[in-house]
Amino acid sequence: MTLLVGNDRKVTQVHIGIPKEIKANEHRVALVPAGVAALVLAGHAVWVEQGAGLGSGFSDEQFQAAGAQIAPDAEAVWAVAELIVKVKEPVRAEWPRIRAGQIIFTYFHFAADRELTEAHLASGATCIAYETVALPSGELPLLTPMSEVAGRMAVQEGAKYLEKHHGGSGVLLGGVPGVAPAHVLVIGGGVVGSNAARMAAGLGARVTLLDMSLERLRHLADVLPANVQTLYSNRHTLLEQLATADLVIGGVLIPGAAAPKLIRREDLRLMRPGAVIVDVAVDQGGCVATTRPTTHQEPVYSVDGIVHYAVANMPGGVPRTSTLALTNATFPYVLQLANKGWQQALRDNPALRQGLNVAAGQVSYRAVAEAFGLPHTAADGFL
Ligand SMILES: NC(=O)c1ccc[n+]([C@@H]2O[C@H](COP(=O)([O-])OP(=O)(O)OC[C@H]3O[C@@H](n4cnc5c(N)ncnc54)[C@H](O)[C@@H]3O)[C@@H](O)[C@H]2O)c1
């Protein structure tokens, strides 16, 4: 249906579906009421599954007041929607609901899951993955907000597990007048590391941040507070700093590779008893040899008297903030997909074009094709 909206602009009305996330422990939602209002204003129809926003603190009434239709169940959302916007990849129970030609915009992480990839190839849907949308600078704008959340949360969790009754050494991050603050060692000065350093510094800790990029260290030394010291990352410096650290935050990333194991098992002996390691890089295998993934239900374990926190989905612990942060970043792309149709939106926006992973039963993202030895058709071939 073509509608006339503000300034007599013609848009083709798109039915947009927001299913409730059903993956275990996922409480985020893909659109907030403010986003619904903007899409409705642009002439689109938004269908939100009943209760989809509750985990993030948004009621059906708030969505309705913004102009959404509340769908009684997931079936109804998937049946009506031309464009499905989600947070997590569709889980097995959702696969039969996917329709050929439907556009799905969400985190997919196809390269890690062959069955998921095959199911979406077979569905005939167009799959645009948040995690591969890439700006010309190389920044991944739909991953950045989650790294911001995890970096900041790492300090909050670290401070908690430093408390004695949680197994920590009993050190208060900021100290008090007359008592030295804690020493926080941040490894990696990217999005996670710089956010962690800023939070720890704000709480009054003495912060040391290591990175291998001098350019990055120059920038951080310029913008971070005076109680953050930047050091070039090498094994010698790392061991020196480990010996006095109360809290270590791991935020290293080598794009496309497993995280390097910078802290070895024997290094734990150098550390203060009851020190805490928050290994945010756990989703890439972790930068500590003794890291194994944990959950929000059981976030920590101890090795040689050192508390390890290694929750692979940290933003899931703060769904309200995470939903708002994620949707701030995804919304402009949702609007482009709805207003222009996916092909024109991808033609016009090279960042979004990088997001195309699957279309018309073919893989359009090289790393996914390579992961499974499947043929690759570049996005341009579909536009
Ligand atoms: N656990 C979670 O819930 C969660 C959430 C978000 C991100 N992450 C993960 O956190 C990690 C960091 O993400 P990011 O967005 O900050 O990445 P980023 O690319 O912004 O930053 C990584 C930084 O690590 C630095 N680095 C690489 N090798 C190093 C070394 N040997 N020593 C010191 N620094 C080194 C790089 O120079 C870069 O500045 C990633 O593995 C990401 O997947 C986890």
The ligand as an SDF file (V2000), in Angstrom:
LIG
                    3D

 44 48  0  0  0  0  0  0  0  0999 V2000
   31.5810  -10.7850   27.2800 N   0  0  0  0  0  0  0  0  0  0  0  0
   30.7470   -9.9500   26.6810 C   0  0  0  0  0  0  0  0  0  0  0  0
   29.5780   -9.8740   26.9780 O   0  0  0  0  0  0  0  0  0  0  0  0
   31.2800   -9.0430   25.6130 C   0  0  0  0  0  0  0  0  0  0  0  0
   30.5220   -7.9360   25.2020 C   0  0  0  0  0  0  0  0  0  0  0  0
   31.0640   -7.0590   24.2530 C   0  0  0  0  0  0  0  0  0  0  0  0
   32.3300   -7.3320   23.7110 C   0  0  0  0  0  0  0  0  0  0  0  0
   33.0260   -8.4470   24.1250 N   0  0  0  0  0  0  0  0  0  0  0  0
   34.3760   -8.7820   23.6080 C   0  0  0  0  0  0  0  0  0  0  0  0
   35.3410   -7.9140   24.1840 O   0  0  0  0  0  0  0  0  0  0  0  0
   36.4840   -7.9180   23.3460 C   0  0  0  0  0  0  0  0  0  0  0  0
   36.9580   -6.5140   23.0980 C   0  0  0  0  0  0  0  0  0  0  0  0
   36.0020   -5.8220   22.3000 O   0  0  0  0  0  0  0  0  0  0  0  0
   36.2120   -4.3170   21.8080 P   0  0  0  0  0  0  0  0  0  0  0  0
   34.9390   -3.8990   21.1650 O   0  0  0  0  0  0  0  0  0  0  0  0
   36.7690   -3.4860   22.8900 O   0  0  0  0  0  0  0  0  0  0  0  0
   37.3330   -4.5210   20.6790 O   0  0  0  0  0  0  0  0  0  0  0  0
   38.2540   -3.3800   20.0470 P   0  0  0  0  0  0  0  0  0  0  0  0
   38.7070   -3.8960   18.7410 O   0  0  0  0  0  0  0  0  0  0  0  0
   37.5670   -2.0530   20.1360 O   0  0  0  0  0  0  0  0  0  0  0  0
   39.5070   -3.3220   21.0470 O   0  0  0  0  0  0  0  0  0  0  0  0
   40.4670   -4.3290   21.1720 C   0  0  0  0  0  0  0  0  0  0  0  0
   41.7740   -3.6880   21.5760 C   0  0  0  0  0  0  0  0  0  0  0  0
   42.6940   -4.7450   21.9390 O   0  0  0  0  0  0  0  0  0  0  0  0
   43.9860   -4.2650   21.5990 C   0  0  0  0  0  0  0  0  0  0  0  0
   44.9360   -5.3890   21.6450 N   0  0  0  0  0  0  0  0  0  0  0  0
   45.1200   -6.3980   20.7640 C   0  0  0  0  0  0  0  0  0  0  0  0
   46.1130   -7.1850   21.1920 N   0  0  0  0  0  0  0  0  0  0  0  0
   46.5500   -6.6890   22.3730 C   0  0  0  0  0  0  0  0  0  0  0  0
   47.5790   -7.0560   23.2970 C   0  0  0  0  0  0  0  0  0  0  0  0
   48.3370   -8.1300   23.0920 N   0  0  0  0  0  0  0  0  0  0  0  0
   47.7430   -6.2920   24.4070 N   0  0  0  0  0  0  0  0  0  0  0  0
   46.9790   -5.2090   24.6330 C   0  0  0  0  0  0  0  0  0  0  0  0
   46.0180   -4.8030   23.7770 N   0  0  0  0  0  0  0  0  0  0  0  0
   45.8120   -5.5310   22.6610 C   0  0  0  0  0  0  0  0  0  0  0  0
   43.7720   -3.6460   20.2210 C   0  0  0  0  0  0  0  0  0  0  0  0
   44.8390   -2.7850   19.8680 O   0  0  0  0  0  0  0  0  0  0  0  0
   42.4440   -2.8990   20.4500 C   0  0  0  0  0  0  0  0  0  0  0  0
   42.6590   -1.5510   20.8560 O   0  0  0  0  0  0  0  0  0  0  0  0
   36.0570   -8.6660   22.0810 C   0  0  0  0  0  0  0  0  0  0  0  0
   36.5050  -10.0010   22.1540 O   0  0  0  0  0  0  0  0  0  0  0  0
   34.5660   -8.6100   22.1350 C   0  0  0  0  0  0  0  0  0  0  0  0
   33.9610   -9.6740   21.4030 O   0  0  0  0  0  0  0  0  0  0  0  0
   32.5010   -9.2880   25.0420 C   0  0  0  0  0  0  0  0  0  0  0  0
  1  2  1  0
  2  3  2  0
  2  4  1  0
  4  5  1  0
  4 44  2  0
  5  6  2  0
  6  7  1  0
  7  8  2  0
  8  9  1  0
  8 44  1  0
  9 10  1  0
  9 42  1  0
 10 11  1  0
 11 12  1  0
 11 40  1  0
 12 13  1  0
 13 14  1  0
 14 15  2  0
 14 16  1  0
 14 17  1  0
 17 18  1  0
 18 19  2  0
 18 20  1  0
 18 21  1  0
 21 22  1  0
 22 23  1  0
 23 24  1  0
 23 38  1  0
 24 25  1  0
 25 26  1  0
 25 36  1  0
 26 27  1  0
 26 35  1  0
 27 28  2  0
 28 29  1  0
 29 30  1  0
 29 35  2  0
 30 31  1  0
 30 32  2  0
 32 33  1  0
 33 34  2  0
 34 35  1  0
 36 37  1  0
 36 38  1  0
 38 39  1  0
 40 41  1  0
 40 42  1  0
 42 43  1  0
M  CHG  2   8   1  16  -1
M  END
$$$$
